[in-house]
Amino acid sequence: MKGISSDVHERRTKDPIAMKGTTMSPNNNQPTFDNAPDVLPRDLLASMNRYEQALMANDKTVLSALFANDPDDIPSVRSDDNGILAGHATISAFRRQRASAPIRKLRQRIARMLSKDSACIISQFDKASGGQIFQTQIWQRIGDEWKIVMAHLTYPKTAIDKRIWRVVGAPLVEPTKPGPLSGMRVAVKDLYAVQGQRIGAGNPAFQRASSICGQSAPAVRMLLNAGAAVTGIAQTDEFAYSLAGTNAHYGTPPNPKAPGHVSGG
């Protein structure tokens, strides 16, 4: 058993499930496959379990402690569809701003030791609100502790991101005629009239009370007459009374240039 820690070898010889990897029916609320107990050291498994418990409890102190503090002057990394967070301080700041993580249940997990002091674990989770989360983590033994040095998550995509769009089409409004803007698409902030739609101004009660617009605003008509298509109506701060880009009703749109920060606007 060269290259495998003694505690892993002991479990392989004593635990019949650990010898083969855990394979279970998808109907009994257990992972369909999980070989982590078979191939990973006990102290790494304990750190992984501690991380998952802290994530579900939104224990920011423990989560921060389990991410490596940029060992060897190389930043630790957390990435997802919104971009890359590089550096322990940046990742910790992101966690402080997040209300909570999505509730999830492990569906399957495949682990591999990359060396005696590093491991890669790829996991699939069922998200409580629907869809699946895919997670890749690289754990490294630093001193006597296991820490995450790299992590990537892929979340289920919604048909429409309500933080960005109030309504969207393909397109929502066709251009009136060809022109210099033919082939271009625009988003109309939810303050301007779009024919056939209501103005919401970032407030659902205001939107419900609004009348359907009989024609588009002059600025929108100019764009349509120049050949542009309207992709959809973009969310706005409530009554456009802010510079931050946040909205208590629809959420905060992601900032692709600075993940974890408000978009402004």
C-alpha positions as CSV (number, residue, x, y, z in Angstrom):
1,M,0.0,0.0,0.0
2,K,2.7,2.4,-0.9
3,G,1.7,6.1,-0.9
4,I,-1.5,5.4,1.1
5,S,-1.7,6.4,4.8
6,S,-1.9,3.6,7.4
7,D,-5.3,4.7,8.6
8,V,-6.7,4.4,5.1
9,H,-5.2,0.9,4.8
10,E,-6.6,-0.2,8.1
11,R,-10.1,0.9,7.1
12,R,-9.8,-0.9,3.7
13,T,-9.0,-4.2,5.4
14,K,-11.7,-3.9,8.1
15,D,-14.6,-2.1,6.4
16,P,-16.2,-4.1,3.5
17,I,-17.9,-1.0,2.2
18,A,-14.7,1.1,2.3
19,M,-13.0,-1.6,0.2
20,K,-15.4,-1.1,-2.7
21,G,-16.6,2.4,-2.4
22,T,-20.1,3.2,-1.2
23,T,-22.7,2.3,-3.9
24,M,-26.3,2.7,-2.9
25,S,-29.7,3.1,-4.5
26,P,-30.7,6.7,-5.5
27,N,-34.1,6.1,-3.8
28,N,-32.9,5.8,-0.2
29,N,-31.6,9.3,0.3
30,Q,-28.0,8.1,0.3
31,P,-25.1,8.9,-2.1
32,T,-25.2,6.7,-5.2
33,F,-21.4,6.5,-5.0
34,D,-18.8,7.8,-2.4
35,N,-15.3,6.5,-2.4
36,A,-13.9,9.2,-0.1
37,P,-13.9,6.9,3.0
38,D,-11.9,4.4,1.0
39,V,-9.1,6.6,-0.3
40,L,-8.8,9.6,2.0
41,P,-7.1,9.9,5.4
42,R,-9.4,10.2,8.5
43,D,-8.2,13.6,9.4
44,L,-9.0,14.9,5.9
45,L,-12.5,13.3,6.0
46,A,-13.0,15.0,9.4
47,S,-12.0,18.4,7.9
48,M,-14.4,17.9,4.9
49,N,-17.3,17.0,7.3
50,R,-16.5,20.0,9.4
51,Y,-16.5,22.2,6.3
52,E,-19.9,20.9,5.1
53,Q,-21.4,21.4,8.6
54,A,-20.1,24.9,8.8
55,L,-21.4,25.7,5.3
56,M,-24.9,24.6,6.1
57,A,-24.7,26.6,9.4
58,N,-23.2,29.6,7.7
59,D,-20.4,29.5,10.2
60,K,-18.1,32.1,8.5
61,T,-15.3,31.7,11.1
62,V,-14.9,28.0,10.5
63,L,-15.3,28.3,6.7
64,S,-12.6,31.0,6.6
65,A,-10.3,28.8,8.8
66,L,-10.6,25.8,6.4
67,F,-9.5,27.8,3.4
68,A,-5.8,28.1,3.2
69,N,-4.2,31.5,3.8
70,D,-2.4,31.7,0.4
71,P,0.4,29.1,1.0
72,D,3.7,29.6,-0.8
73,D,2.5,33.1,-1.7
74,I,0.0,31.5,-4.2
75,P,-3.5,32.8,-3.6
76,S,-6.2,30.3,-2.6
77,V,-9.0,30.3,-5.2
78,R,-12.8,30.0,-5.1
79,S,-14.6,30.3,-8.5
80,D,-18.1,29.8,-9.8
81,D,-20.2,31.1,-12.7
82,N,-19.8,34.7,-11.4
83,G,-16.0,34.7,-11.7
84,I,-12.8,34.0,-9.7
85,L,-12.1,35.0,-6.1
86,A,-8.4,35.0,-5.6
87,G,-6.8,35.2,-2.1
88,H,-7.9,34.2,1.4
89,A,-9.0,37.8,2.3
90,T,-11.1,38.1,-0.8
91,I,-12.8,34.8,-0.3
92,S,-13.5,35.7,3.4
93,A,-15.0,39.0,2.4
94,F,-17.3,37.3,0.0
95,R,-18.5,35.0,2.7
96,R,-19.2,37.8,5.1
97,Q,-21.5,39.4,2.5
98,R,-23.4,36.2,1.7
99,A,-26.5,35.6,3.8
100,S,-26.3,31.8,3.5
101,A,-25.3,28.9,1.2
102,P,-27.9,26.9,-0.7
103,I,-29.2,23.9,1.2
104,R,-27.9,20.7,-0.4
105,K,-27.6,16.9,-0.1
106,L,-24.7,14.8,-1.3
107,R,-25.6,12.7,-4.3
108,Q,-22.1,11.3,-5.3
109,R,-18.5,12.0,-4.5
110,I,-15.3,10.8,-6.1
111,A,-12.0,11.4,-4.4
112,R,-8.4,10.9,-5.4
113,M,-5.2,11.4,-3.5
114,L,-2.8,13.5,-5.7
115,S,0.1,13.0,-3.2
116,K,0.3,12.1,0.5
117,D,-0.4,15.8,1.3
118,S,-3.0,16.7,-1.4
119,A,-6.3,15.4,-2.7
120,C,-8.9,16.3,-5.2
121,I,-12.6,15.7,-4.5
122,I,-15.4,16.1,-7.0
123,S,-18.9,16.1,-5.5
124,Q,-22.4,16.3,-6.9
125,F,-25.2,17.7,-4.6
126,D,-28.9,17.9,-5.0
127,K,-30.0,21.4,-4.3
128,A,-33.0,21.7,-2.0
129,S,-34.7,24.3,-4.2
130,G,-34.1,22.2,-7.3
131,G,-31.2,21.4,-9.7
132,Q,-27.7,20.1,-8.9
133,I,-24.5,21.6,-7.7
134,F,-21.1,20.4,-8.8
135,Q,-18.2,21.1,-6.6
136,T,-14.4,20.5,-7.1
137,Q,-12.1,21.0,-4.2
138,I,-8.3,20.6,-3.9
139,W,-7.3,20.0,-0.3
140,Q,-3.7,20.3,0.9
141,R,-2.0,19.3,4.2
142,I,-0.4,22.4,5.6
143,G,1.5,21.7,8.8
144,D,-0.8,19.4,10.7
145,E,-4.1,20.6,9.1
146,W,-5.9,20.0,5.9
147,K,-7.0,23.2,4.1
148,I,-8.8,24.0,0.8
149,V,-6.4,25.7,-1.7
150,M,-8.8,25.6,-4.7
151,A,-12.5,25.2,-5.1
152,H,-14.9,25.6,-8.0
153,L,-18.7,25.4,-8.0
154,T,-21.2,25.1,-10.8
155,Y,-24.8,26.0,-9.8
156,P,-28.0,25.2,-11.7
157,K,-28.8,27.9,-14.2
158,T,-32.3,29.5,-14.0
159,A,-34.2,30.2,-17.2
160,I,-34.2,33.9,-16.2
161,D,-32.0,35.5,-13.6
162,K,-34.5,37.6,-11.8
163,R,-31.7,39.7,-10.2
164,I,-30.9,41.0,-13.7
165,W,-34.1,40.7,-15.8
166,R,-37.7,41.6,-15.0
167,V,-38.8,40.1,-18.3
168,V,-36.7,38.8,-21.2
169,G,-37.5,37.5,-24.7
170,A,-35.7,36.3,-27.8
171,P,-36.0,39.2,-28.4
172,L,-38.8,40.8,-26.4
173,V,-39.4,43.4,-29.1
174,E,-38.3,43.1,-32.7
175,P,-36.7,46.2,-34.4
176,T,-39.2,48.4,-36.3
177,K,-37.0,48.4,-39.4
178,P,-33.4,47.9,-40.5
179,G,-30.9,50.6,-39.6
180,P,-27.4,51.3,-38.4
181,L,-28.1,49.3,-35.2
182,S,-29.3,46.2,-37.0
183,G,-28.0,43.1,-35.2
184,M,-27.6,44.8,-31.9
185,R,-29.6,44.1,-28.8
186,V,-30.4,46.4,-25.9
187,A,-31.8,46.1,-22.4
188,V,-34.3,48.7,-21.3
189,K,-34.1,49.8,-17.7
190,D,-37.5,49.2,-15.9
191,L,-38.2,53.0,-15.9
192,Y,-39.0,53.4,-19.6
193,A,-42.1,52.4,-21.4
194,V,-42.0,49.3,-23.6
195,Q,-45.1,48.7,-25.6
196,G,-47.2,45.8,-24.2
197,Q,-45.4,45.9,-20.8
198,R,-45.9,47.6,-17.5
199,I,-43.3,49.9,-15.9
200,G,-42.2,48.3,-12.5
201,A,-39.6,50.8,-11.4
202,G,-38.1,48.1,-9.2
203,N,-41.2,47.7,-7.0
204,P,-43.6,44.8,-7.4
205,A,-46.6,46.7,-5.9
206,F,-46.0,49.6,-8.3
207,Q,-45.7,47.2,-11.2
208,R,-49.1,45.6,-10.4
209,A,-50.8,49.0,-10.2
210,S,-49.2,50.2,-13.5
211,S,-51.1,50.1,-16.8
212,I,-49.8,48.3,-19.8
213,C,-48.0,50.7,-22.0
214,G,-49.7,51.5,-25.3
215,Q,-46.4,52.5,-26.9
216,S,-42.7,52.6,-26.1
217,A,-40.9,55.6,-24.8
218,P,-39.4,57.9,-27.4
219,A,-35.9,56.7,-26.6
220,V,-36.9,53.1,-27.0
221,R,-38.7,53.9,-30.3
222,M,-35.5,55.6,-31.6
223,L,-33.5,52.5,-30.9
224,L,-36.1,50.2,-32.6
225,N,-36.3,52.5,-35.6
226,A,-32.5,52.3,-35.9
227,G,-32.6,48.5,-36.2
228,A,-31.9,47.5,-32.6
229,A,-33.9,44.7,-30.8
230,V,-35.0,44.9,-27.2
231,T,-33.8,41.8,-25.4
232,G,-35.7,42.5,-22.2
233,I,-36.5,44.9,-19.3
234,A,-33.6,45.1,-16.8
235,Q,-34.2,45.4,-13.1
236,T,-33.5,48.7,-11.3
237,D,-32.9,49.9,-7.8
238,E,-36.3,50.6,-6.2
239,F,-37.6,53.7,-7.9
240,A,-34.0,54.2,-9.1
241,Y,-33.3,55.8,-5.7
242,S,-29.9,54.4,-5.1
243,L,-26.4,54.1,-6.6
244,A,-25.6,50.6,-5.4
245,G,-27.6,48.5,-7.7
246,T,-29.3,46.5,-4.9
247,N,-33.0,45.7,-4.6
248,A,-34.7,44.3,-1.6
249,H,-37.4,42.6,-3.8
250,Y,-35.4,41.1,-6.6
251,G,-31.9,40.7,-5.2
252,T,-28.5,42.1,-6.2
253,P,-27.3,41.5,-9.8
254,P,-23.8,39.9,-10.0
255,N,-20.8,42.0,-10.8
256,P,-18.7,40.0,-13.3
257,K,-15.8,42.4,-13.0
258,A,-15.7,42.2,-9.2
259,P,-17.4,39.1,-7.9
260,G,-18.8,39.6,-4.4
261,H,-19.3,43.3,-4.9
262,V,-22.4,45.2,-5.9
263,S,-22.7,46.3,-9.5
264,G,-23.7,49.9,-8.9
265,G,-25.7,51.8,-11.4
